[in-house]
Amino acid sequence: MDQKLENKTAIVTGASGGQGAAEARLLAKSGARVILADIQDELGEAVAQSIRDDGGDALYKHLDVSELSNWQHVVQGIADEFGALHILVNNAGIALRTGRIANTSLEDWNRVMAVNLTGPFLGIQTAAPLIRDSGGGAIVNTGSIAGMTGHFATAYSTSKWGIRGITKSAAMELQSWGIRVNTIAPGLVITPLVEGSDDFIDALGDQTPMQRGAQPEEIAAVVLFLVSDDASYITGQDISVDGGFLDFGGYNRVINQVMAQPDQKV
């Protein structure tokens, strides 16, 4: 594989499984030294070891993204051990798909915001100075199509809409530091986050023009592009990775239903 991230150091949050693990593996295959960060220590260590077994450079660090002291400890450790940081992938997140406005507790609301919104804010705040001092780099925040359209899970959707605001503000503020900031907005991704949600998967897949969910590796490929020099002139953007769901999912389903009729009235 092209070593387009050779001599780069990256941190990926929520990297103990699913999308984050796929991103960490691909960045390592592309030559980066990758710090995997999560609160699931045993799983995270196992993923880091599997990357090393494949010849990559990876290590695991415990990180609760909602805690400023955790971020400060991890970033300072990277500075002390490696002297540089070039890439931050804010991937950690939690879902609350059953949380309608009427039945979302304040505790649930605060937890979703702490992980999904405060986490990336703290990550950017603590990591950006080191990225600047390392010669610049790139930050990718993980949003969702739930942050680009109306959505039924109030806390989750709100947190993902907020990610877009953080991205645009950070991109504007950090461009003078040589740091690009972008958001990826995945649609349905087949990871442990949706495990057991068969009805949700079927319904969302049916509405997606490509008629399937993404594999984590497909999302990771977009992250790799955005953190590499291939995307050197892209910043402040929301990149949908959703199989066509947002742009033409509704009309695609309508036209398929119409064309399935023997005497279409269009």
C-alpha beads as a LAMMPS data file, in Angstrom:
LAMMPS data file: protein, C-alpha beads

266 atoms
265 bonds

1 atom types
1 bond types

-500.0 500.0 xlo xhi
-500.0 500.0 ylo yhi
-500.0 500.0 zlo zhi

Masses

1 110.0

Atoms # bond

1 1 1 0.000 0.000 0.000
2 1 1 1.089 3.555 -0.732
3 1 1 2.808 4.926 2.397
4 1 1 1.192 8.333 2.035
5 1 1 1.199 8.840 5.826
6 1 1 4.818 7.885 6.376
7 1 1 6.391 9.727 9.342
8 1 1 2.967 10.913 10.511
9 1 1 1.536 10.338 13.976
10 1 1 -2.225 9.938 14.353
11 1 1 -4.724 9.458 17.155
12 1 1 -8.060 7.756 16.552
13 1 1 -10.691 7.812 19.290
14 1 1 -13.253 5.072 19.740
15 1 1 -10.748 2.728 18.126
16 1 1 -11.473 -0.491 20.013
17 1 1 -13.846 -1.747 17.339
18 1 1 -16.031 -1.000 14.343
19 1 1 -15.343 2.152 12.387
20 1 1 -12.541 3.400 14.641
21 1 1 -10.635 0.124 14.475
22 1 1 -10.936 0.082 10.677
23 1 1 -9.655 3.651 10.505
24 1 1 -6.711 2.885 12.780
25 1 1 -5.773 -0.166 10.709
26 1 1 -5.895 1.720 7.419
27 1 1 -3.894 4.688 8.711
28 1 1 -1.255 2.281 10.018
29 1 1 -1.149 0.429 6.688
30 1 1 -0.568 3.804 5.058
31 1 1 2.536 4.376 7.157
32 1 1 1.283 6.324 10.164
33 1 1 2.153 5.673 13.774
34 1 1 -1.337 5.270 15.259
35 1 1 -2.456 5.829 18.833
36 1 1 -5.720 4.007 19.420
37 1 1 -7.791 5.618 22.179
38 1 1 -10.885 4.264 23.912
39 1 1 -12.339 3.252 27.267
40 1 1 -12.600 -0.433 26.300
41 1 1 -9.035 -1.230 27.225
42 1 1 -8.905 -4.969 26.553
43 1 1 -10.470 -4.629 23.097
44 1 1 -8.333 -1.605 22.260
45 1 1 -5.133 -3.373 23.231
46 1 1 -6.142 -6.331 21.070
47 1 1 -6.711 -4.131 18.012
48 1 1 -3.372 -2.378 18.545
49 1 1 -1.630 -5.741 18.848
50 1 1 -3.270 -6.978 15.647
51 1 1 -1.944 -3.900 13.835
52 1 1 1.561 -4.574 15.172
53 1 1 1.249 -8.220 14.144
54 1 1 0.552 -7.004 10.608
55 1 1 3.704 -4.882 10.652
56 1 1 2.103 -1.567 11.624
57 1 1 3.102 0.896 14.323
58 1 1 0.346 1.186 16.924
59 1 1 -0.251 1.516 20.619
60 1 1 -3.308 1.841 22.784
61 1 1 -4.123 4.567 25.324
62 1 1 -7.069 4.757 27.701
63 1 1 -9.120 7.864 26.941
64 1 1 -12.543 9.002 28.108
65 1 1 -13.131 11.704 25.508
66 1 1 -15.531 13.588 27.798
67 1 1 -12.789 14.245 30.364
68 1 1 -10.361 17.130 29.798
69 1 1 -7.740 15.601 32.103
70 1 1 -7.759 12.399 30.022
71 1 1 -7.135 14.365 26.848
72 1 1 -4.349 16.378 28.445
73 1 1 -2.661 13.207 29.703
74 1 1 -2.828 11.429 26.331
75 1 1 -1.704 14.410 24.253
76 1 1 1.145 15.213 26.624
77 1 1 2.194 11.575 26.478
78 1 1 2.306 11.725 22.674
79 1 1 4.386 14.900 22.836
80 1 1 6.798 13.378 25.338
81 1 1 7.161 10.019 23.585
82 1 1 7.028 10.954 19.921
83 1 1 7.456 14.721 19.814
84 1 1 4.795 15.235 17.169
85 1 1 1.145 14.758 16.225
86 1 1 -0.238 15.303 12.728
87 1 1 -3.678 13.683 12.602
88 1 1 -6.685 13.594 14.928
89 1 1 -9.716 11.453 14.096
90 1 1 -12.577 12.187 16.486
91 1 1 -14.491 8.956 15.983
92 1 1 -15.763 8.069 19.477
93 1 1 -19.515 8.305 19.828
94 1 1 -22.610 6.775 21.383
95 1 1 -26.094 6.328 19.945
96 1 1 -29.483 6.840 21.593
97 1 1 -31.963 5.964 18.865
98 1 1 -34.925 5.571 21.240
99 1 1 -34.504 9.050 22.695
100 1 1 -37.481 11.127 21.568
101 1 1 -37.837 14.607 23.110
102 1 1 -40.622 13.513 25.440
103 1 1 -38.745 10.591 26.950
104 1 1 -35.094 11.664 26.857
105 1 1 -33.811 12.037 30.392
106 1 1 -31.441 14.845 31.250
107 1 1 -28.872 12.224 32.226
108 1 1 -29.050 10.583 28.794
109 1 1 -28.961 13.956 27.036
110 1 1 -25.872 15.045 28.952
111 1 1 -24.059 11.753 28.328
112 1 1 -24.654 11.867 24.571
113 1 1 -23.487 15.484 24.414
114 1 1 -20.454 14.735 26.587
115 1 1 -19.183 11.972 24.307
116 1 1 -20.409 13.061 20.869
117 1 1 -19.935 16.829 21.100
118 1 1 -17.791 17.791 24.081
119 1 1 -15.359 14.971 23.241
120 1 1 -14.411 16.329 19.799
121 1 1 -14.284 19.880 21.216
122 1 1 -11.798 18.821 23.893
123 1 1 -9.840 16.767 21.377
124 1 1 -9.399 19.703 19.041
125 1 1 -8.634 22.095 21.882
126 1 1 -5.887 19.926 23.375
127 1 1 -4.425 18.354 20.219
128 1 1 -4.385 21.329 17.854
129 1 1 -1.414 23.123 19.456
130 1 1 0.723 19.984 19.133
131 1 1 -0.393 19.485 15.521
132 1 1 0.543 23.117 14.847
133 1 1 3.961 22.677 16.448
134 1 1 4.447 19.516 14.371
135 1 1 4.093 21.466 11.131
136 1 1 0.343 21.223 10.661
137 1 1 -1.972 18.405 9.739
138 1 1 -5.602 17.374 9.598
139 1 1 -8.567 16.699 11.860
140 1 1 -11.570 14.606 10.889
141 1 1 -14.722 14.690 13.015
142 1 1 -17.295 11.923 12.763
143 1 1 -20.758 13.276 12.178
144 1 1 -23.747 11.446 10.744
145 1 1 -26.543 11.843 8.254
146 1 1 -28.579 12.383 11.453
147 1 1 -26.802 15.735 11.628
148 1 1 -27.718 16.703 8.077
149 1 1 -31.466 16.075 8.021
150 1 1 -34.411 15.681 10.365
151 1 1 -33.957 12.708 12.676
152 1 1 -35.990 10.972 15.349
153 1 1 -33.330 10.617 18.069
154 1 1 -33.166 14.116 19.530
155 1 1 -29.976 13.974 21.580
156 1 1 -28.007 12.014 18.985
157 1 1 -29.158 14.179 16.093
158 1 1 -28.438 17.386 18.002
159 1 1 -24.915 16.224 18.832
160 1 1 -24.211 15.425 15.188
161 1 1 -25.593 18.753 13.957
162 1 1 -23.266 20.345 16.520
163 1 1 -20.264 18.509 15.081
164 1 1 -20.768 20.394 11.829
165 1 1 -20.592 23.710 13.676
166 1 1 -17.426 22.738 15.534
167 1 1 -15.846 21.631 12.262
168 1 1 -16.555 24.867 10.432
169 1 1 -15.437 27.073 13.315
170 1 1 -12.279 25.050 13.877
171 1 1 -11.466 25.010 10.158
172 1 1 -11.701 28.791 10.084
173 1 1 -9.720 29.341 13.272
174 1 1 -7.008 26.740 12.671
175 1 1 -6.199 27.361 9.006
176 1 1 -3.457 29.777 10.035
177 1 1 -1.912 26.895 12.026
178 1 1 -1.782 24.719 8.911
179 1 1 -4.583 22.486 10.159
180 1 1 -7.459 21.329 7.966
181 1 1 -10.708 20.231 9.635
182 1 1 -13.507 18.250 7.983
183 1 1 -16.530 16.159 8.931
184 1 1 -17.537 12.801 7.554
185 1 1 -21.262 12.027 7.749
186 1 1 -21.807 8.280 7.405
187 1 1 -25.175 6.732 6.771
188 1 1 -25.813 3.169 7.862
189 1 1 -22.540 1.462 8.795
190 1 1 -22.520 -2.201 9.822
191 1 1 -20.717 -2.046 13.165
192 1 1 -21.420 -3.200 16.738
193 1 1 -23.205 0.153 17.259
194 1 1 -26.193 -1.189 15.299
195 1 1 -25.846 -4.816 16.342
196 1 1 -29.249 -6.303 17.140
197 1 1 -31.128 -3.403 15.527
198 1 1 -32.439 -5.546 12.684
199 1 1 -35.583 -3.529 11.973
200 1 1 -33.609 -0.271 11.936
201 1 1 -30.986 -1.771 9.589
202 1 1 -33.646 -3.117 7.226
203 1 1 -35.589 0.144 7.111
204 1 1 -32.538 2.332 6.562
205 1 1 -31.094 -0.061 4.007
206 1 1 -34.373 -0.021 2.096
207 1 1 -34.266 3.786 1.947
208 1 1 -30.629 3.833 0.805
209 1 1 -30.280 3.820 -3.012
210 1 1 -27.318 1.434 -2.825
211 1 1 -29.572 -0.930 -0.829
212 1 1 -27.018 -1.749 1.864
213 1 1 -25.057 -0.382 4.737
214 1 1 -21.395 0.559 4.454
215 1 1 -18.597 -1.590 5.750
216 1 1 -16.297 0.187 8.245
217 1 1 -13.437 -0.034 5.766
218 1 1 -15.410 2.085 3.288
219 1 1 -15.664 4.881 5.839
220 1 1 -11.996 4.489 6.749
221 1 1 -11.004 5.043 3.116
222 1 1 -12.656 8.472 3.152
223 1 1 -10.910 9.347 6.424
224 1 1 -7.567 8.361 4.908
225 1 1 -8.231 10.617 1.936
226 1 1 -9.153 13.580 4.139
227 1 1 -6.089 13.326 6.399
228 1 1 -3.665 12.818 3.506
229 1 1 -2.127 15.370 1.188
230 1 1 -4.588 14.198 -1.474
231 1 1 -7.119 16.445 0.296
232 1 1 -4.713 19.353 0.817
233 1 1 -7.226 21.935 -0.460
234 1 1 -10.288 20.641 1.399
235 1 1 -11.293 22.107 4.753
236 1 1 -14.481 22.953 6.627
237 1 1 -16.535 20.454 4.628
238 1 1 -19.263 17.942 5.465
239 1 1 -18.601 14.789 3.429
240 1 1 -21.586 12.441 3.249
241 1 1 -20.707 8.756 2.976
242 1 1 -24.200 7.357 2.801
243 1 1 -24.867 5.368 -0.343
244 1 1 -26.961 8.216 -1.761
245 1 1 -29.395 8.383 1.178
246 1 1 -29.439 12.145 1.676
247 1 1 -29.350 13.405 -1.865
248 1 1 -31.821 11.087 -3.532
249 1 1 -32.916 8.344 -1.155
250 1 1 -36.514 9.525 -0.941
251 1 1 -37.043 10.104 -4.635
252 1 1 -35.188 6.911 -5.485
253 1 1 -37.698 4.946 -3.453
254 1 1 -40.606 6.851 -4.998
255 1 1 -39.460 6.194 -8.555
256 1 1 -38.852 2.510 -7.801
257 1 1 -42.375 2.187 -6.389
258 1 1 -43.860 3.982 -9.393
259 1 1 -41.948 1.951 -11.949
260 1 1 -43.016 -1.257 -10.214
261 1 1 -46.623 -0.494 -11.181
262 1 1 -47.922 -1.813 -14.538
263 1 1 -49.725 1.455 -15.377
264 1 1 -47.584 4.221 -13.947
265 1 1 -49.127 7.633 -13.542
266 1 1 -46.148 10.005 -13.575

Bonds

1 1 1 2
2 1 2 3
3 1 3 4
4 1 4 5
5 1 5 6
6 1 6 7
7 1 7 8
8 1 8 9
9 1 9 10
10 1 10 11
11 1 11 12
12 1 12 13
13 1 13 14
14 1 14 15
15 1 15 16
16 1 16 17
17 1 17 18
18 1 18 19
19 1 19 20
20 1 20 21
21 1 21 22
22 1 22 23
23 1 23 24
24 1 24 25
25 1 25 26
26 1 26 27
27 1 27 28
28 1 28 29
29 1 29 30
30 1 30 31
31 1 31 32
32 1 32 33
33 1 33 34
34 1 34 35
35 1 35 36
36 1 36 37
37 1 37 38
38 1 38 39
39 1 39 40
40 1 40 41
41 1 41 42
42 1 42 43
43 1 43 44
44 1 44 45
45 1 45 46
46 1 46 47
47 1 47 48
48 1 48 49
49 1 49 50
50 1 50 51
51 1 51 52
52 1 52 53
53 1 53 54
54 1 54 55
55 1 55 56
56 1 56 57
57 1 57 58
58 1 58 59
59 1 59 60
60 1 60 61
61 1 61 62
62 1 62 63
63 1 63 64
64 1 64 65
65 1 65 66
66 1 66 67
67 1 67 68
68 1 68 69
69 1 69 70
70 1 70 71
71 1 71 72
72 1 72 73
73 1 73 74
74 1 74 75
75 1 75 76
76 1 76 77
77 1 77 78
78 1 78 79
79 1 79 80
80 1 80 81
81 1 81 82
82 1 82 83
83 1 83 84
84 1 84 85
85 1 85 86
86 1 86 87
87 1 87 88
88 1 88 89
89 1 89 90
90 1 90 91
91 1 91 92
92 1 92 93
93 1 93 94
94 1 94 95
95 1 95 96
96 1 96 97
97 1 97 98
98 1 98 99
99 1 99 100
100 1 100 101
101 1 101 102
102 1 102 103
103 1 103 104
104 1 104 105
105 1 105 106
106 1 106 107
107 1 107 108
108 1 108 109
109 1 109 110
110 1 110 111
111 1 111 112
112 1 112 113
113 1 113 114
114 1 114 115
115 1 115 116
116 1 116 117
117 1 117 118
118 1 118 119
119 1 119 120
120 1 120 121
121 1 121 122
122 1 122 123
123 1 123 124
124 1 124 125
125 1 125 126
126 1 126 127
127 1 127 128
128 1 128 129
129 1 129 130
130 1 130 131
131 1 131 132
132 1 132 133
133 1 133 134
134 1 134 135
135 1 135 136
136 1 136 137
137 1 137 138
138 1 138 139
139 1 139 140
140 1 140 141
141 1 141 142
142 1 142 143
143 1 143 144
144 1 144 145
145 1 145 146
146 1 146 147
147 1 147 148
148 1 148 149
149 1 149 150
150 1 150 151
151 1 151 152
152 1 152 153
153 1 153 154
154 1 154 155
155 1 155 156
156 1 156 157
157 1 157 158
158 1 158 159
159 1 159 160
160 1 160 161
161 1 161 162
162 1 162 163
163 1 163 164
164 1 164 165
165 1 165 166
166 1 166 167
167 1 167 168
168 1 168 169
169 1 169 170
170 1 170 171
171 1 171 172
172 1 172 173
173 1 173 174
174 1 174 175
175 1 175 176
176 1 176 177
177 1 177 178
178 1 178 179
179 1 179 180
180 1 180 181
181 1 181 182
182 1 182 183
183 1 183 184
184 1 184 185
185 1 185 186
186 1 186 187
187 1 187 188
188 1 188 189
189 1 189 190
190 1 190 191
191 1 191 192
192 1 192 193
193 1 193 194
194 1 194 195
195 1 195 196
196 1 196 197
197 1 197 198
198 1 198 199
199 1 199 200
200 1 200 201
201 1 201 202
202 1 202 203
203 1 203 204
204 1 204 205
205 1 205 206
206 1 206 207
207 1 207 208
208 1 208 209
209 1 209 210
210 1 210 211
211 1 211 212
212 1 212 213
213 1 213 214
214 1 214 215
215 1 215 216
216 1 216 217
217 1 217 218
218 1 218 219
219 1 219 220
220 1 220 221
221 1 221 222
222 1 222 223
223 1 223 224
224 1 224 225
225 1 225 226
226 1 226 227
227 1 227 228
228 1 228 229
229 1 229 230
230 1 230 231
231 1 231 232
232 1 232 233
233 1 233 234
234 1 234 235
235 1 235 236
236 1 236 237
237 1 237 238
238 1 238 239
239 1 239 240
240 1 240 241
241 1 241 242
242 1 242 243
243 1 243 244
244 1 244 245
245 1 245 246
246 1 246 247
247 1 247 248
248 1 248 249
249 1 249 250
250 1 250 251
251 1 251 252
252 1 252 253
253 1 253 254
254 1 254 255
255 1 255 256
256 1 256 257
257 1 257 258
258 1 258 259
259 1 259 260
260 1 260 261
261 1 261 262
262 1 262 263
263 1 263 264
264 1 264 265
265 1 265 266
